[in-house]
Amino acid sequence: MALIYMNPRRRVLSGLASLALLLLATLGSRADTIQLSSGQEIKATVTKYRNRAFEVRTEDGKNASYPANSVKRIQFDAHESPAKLTTRTNGVQQGTISSFENGAFSLTQPNGTRTFSSIFVEQAEFVADRGQSSEVITHGQQVDISKHLALGNVTIIDYYADWCGPCKQVSPALEKLAQSDPEIALRKIDIVDWGSAVAKQYKINVIPRVEIYGRKGQLVGTVSGASAEEVRRYVAQAKTQ
């Protein structure tokens, strides 16, 4: 049970889980399968294609690059976010890339699947830009959360107040999570007090309160008190949607 601060009109729960340790455990990041011409198989997240090479992020968080002519095949994760191809002959194309094979990308769009030879692709982006890893989007004023979601990534909304002790214990762990995982964006809402416009707008009577949104902007889960286990479970779930 996590420690939370509730509006004095309601009772206070006690007990704080070790949020930092659990949040930084494995959260089920997207992983693509890269098969090199040498036969070696690599599990990593392909982030970009440019200058005739694939840029990837390995499971330990390091960056690497593989020339296209050394890559035999790439099977992209089934839950990959929409990709953007900049081509020489067909302009910018968006959709979901399922694979790269025989020197060509297979791009699925609403009207079907098309193949684009890498020779005619100047650049490809496979991971949507999340913007800032963490930012405060309001100090008490009303705010439209939908305009601050990092679509294509997982967005965590953290409702807090400067006078809330449990919030100060939870926030650093959330900040560290967003900094260490480029597929997560943290958006913080300072309610200021229980009577603020934003607190009334979202009916906030318990803090810390954490909401987790999936890649398409859908609410996956809400956690009162920011229980480490629940936040971890919802983030992992959000990454697959």
C-alpha angles and dihedrals in degrees: 000000000000124000112250136178113229133190104275088246087071132052124267120239121212141211126071124219119216095264099176096056096046097042092055093053119102110303101184101260119196112271128194124200114235119192114195125209087249089063095252114138121211131191110211143123114265107218105172146000116211139136088024093297138101118235113208140179113222125219091261091057097256124133124236138171131217124191112238091237090061093054118087098179143348122201107198121216112268091234095052116144119243114290131214124218122194106204133187095224106028104034119225116351124189131194142094118308112214100179150351113220137151089010095303139102122230107216121189116207133170091269095048143282122314132187122224121190112228088230088073096040113094095181141351129197116202101174119057118236109257095194115218114007090227135008141157108240100187144008102210098315124115114270137185104233093194090068092057101048115117097228114210089032136064115270123204117199113202117195110199147143131216091238094053111103097195089050090058090054094048101041098067091055092050090048091051091048092054092046094050098044117055090196092064128076122192119209116185127205117198104205090190091200140350093266098052122122094249093047089054092042093059097027094241114184100145129055141223090043120170127194123192120206126194130231093274094050097260120142107248101177147340123219123194110206091013097259105204095223093050095046091049092049094049094047091052090048092048091054091061096051 
